[in-house]
């Protein structure tokens, strides 16, 4: 029985896209609240840098897997780390939003 690992990579890509959209929305909300403060600028920088890194590396990995079929096993750990870093960024942005909202009230 052969496992087609590329199916899991497509699922992971879907998770990354959905997570990215959520991160952009949450980051925008925090940035809108504190656009001129350091918190707003840090959140904006975090979101932009993370998304540029995720998707530029994703393009390279997609090309690698396309040209070298066994490369899926090399790319899979990277995709797992992408998901972990995306989740960490989402938790950080949500935490910043809650803490800053608490200070304003």
C-alpha positions in Angstrom: 0.0 0.0 0.0 1.5 3.3 -1.1 0.6 6.5 0.7 0.1 9.5 -1.6 1.7 12.2 0.6 0.9 14.9 -1.9 -2.7 14.8 -0.8 -1.6 15.9 2.7 0.4 18.7 1.2 -2.7 20.0 -0.6 -4.7 19.8 2.6 -1.9 21.7 4.4 -2.0 24.3 1.6 -5.7 24.8 2.2 -5.0 25.2 6.0 -2.4 27.8 5.2 -4.7 29.8 2.9 -7.5 29.8 5.4 -5.2 30.7 8.3 -3.6 33.4 6.2 -6.9 35.0 5.5 -7.8 34.8 9.2 -4.4 36.3 10.2 -4.9 39.2 7.7 -8.3 40.0 9.1 -7.2 39.9 12.8 -4.0 41.8 12.0 -6.0 44.5 10.2 -8.3 44.8 13.2 -5.4 45.4 15.6 -3.6 47.7 13.2 -6.8 49.7 12.7 -7.1 50.2 16.5 -3.5 51.3 16.9 -2.2 52.3 13.5 0.1 55.0 14.8 1.4 53.1 17.8 4.2 50.6 18.0 1.7 47.8 18.5 0.0 48.5 15.3 3.2 48.8 13.4 4.6 45.6 14.9 1.4 43.6 14.1 1.5 44.9 10.5 5.1 44.0 10.1 4.5 40.5 11.7 1.7 39.7 9.3 3.4 41.0 6.2 6.7 39.4 6.8 5.2 36.0 7.8 2.9 35.9 4.7 5.8 36.9 2.3 8.0 34.2 3.8 5.2 31.5 3.8 4.2 32.0 0.2 7.6 32.7 -1.4 8.9 29.5 0.2 5.7 27.8 -0.8 6.4 28.6 -4.5 9.9 27.2 -4.2 8.7 24.1 -2.6 5.9 23.6 -5.1 8.5 23.9 -7.9 10.8 21.4 -6.1 8.0 18.8 -5.7 6.9 19.3 -9.3 10.4 18.7 -10.6 11.4 16.0 -8.1 8.5 13.7 -7.1 10.4 12.2 -4.1 10.9 15.8 -2.9 7.5 15.6 -1.1 9.3 14.0 1.8 11.7 16.9 2.1 8.9 19.5 1.8 6.5 17.9 4.3 8.4 18.9 7.5 8.7 22.5 6.1 4.9 22.6 5.6 4.3 21.4 9.1 6.6 24.2 10.4 4.7 26.7 8.3 1.5 25.7 9.9 3.0 25.9 13.4 4.4 29.4 12.7 1.1 30.5 11.2 -0.7 29.3 14.3 1.8 31.0 16.6 1.3 34.3 14.7 -2.5 34.0 14.9 -2.3 33.4 18.7 0.2 36.3 19.1 -2.0 38.7 17.2 -5.1 37.7 19.0 -3.3 38.0 22.4 -2.1 41.5 21.4 -5.6 42.5 20.4 -7.1 41.3 23.7 -4.4 43.0 25.8 -4.6 46.3 24.0 -8.4 46.3 23.9 -8.3 45.7 27.7 -6.0 48.7 28.2 -8.2 51.0 26.1 -11.3 50.0 28.2 
